[in-house]
Amino acid sequence: MFGANRLAWGSNFPASEGKLSSNLEVAKKCLASVSEQEREWIFAKTAQVLYPALA
């Protein structure tokens, strides 16, 4: 099954235009319709599972 636990937000920073904080705000606005738990997975938990040193 494909879900938030298989998604990780990536900023493409520093190659993307704009500040990292601005890019994050845009991403958060775009994902405002998904649950808080799903956003937690997309913005943090998936990366923490993939890269345990981040946890």
N, C-alpha and C positions, 0 to 999 in steps of 0.2 A: 504494500500500500504506500502511496506517495502522500506525504503530509509535511507539516511544518518541521517535524523532527528530521527531515531530509533536505531542508533548505537552510542555507546560510547566506546572510547578507554580506556582500563584498562592496567596498566603496570605490575600488579602482584608484584609490589615493596613492600617490600624488599625480597620477596621469590624468585623472578627470579634472574638469574645470570646477572652480569654486572651492570653498573651504570644506574640510571634512565635516565640520559641524553642520554646515548648510546641507550637504549631501545626505547626512543622517536624518535631518528634519524632513527632507523631501521623502525619503524612504518611509519614515514613520507615518507621514500623512497618507502616503499611498497604501499603507497597510492598516490604516485605522479601522477598517471594516472587519478585520480578523480578530479573534479573541486575544486577550492579554497573554494567555498561556502560549498561543501560537506565536505571538510576537516575541516572547521570551526565547522560544526555540530558535526562531529565525535570526534574532539579533545577538544571541549569546550561547544558549545551551548546545546547539549543533556544533559550533566551533569548539566548545569545551569537550565534547565527546570525541571529535576528530583529533584535537590537539590537547591532550590531558594536562599539559603544562599550563594551559590558560585557566584551568579551573581553580 
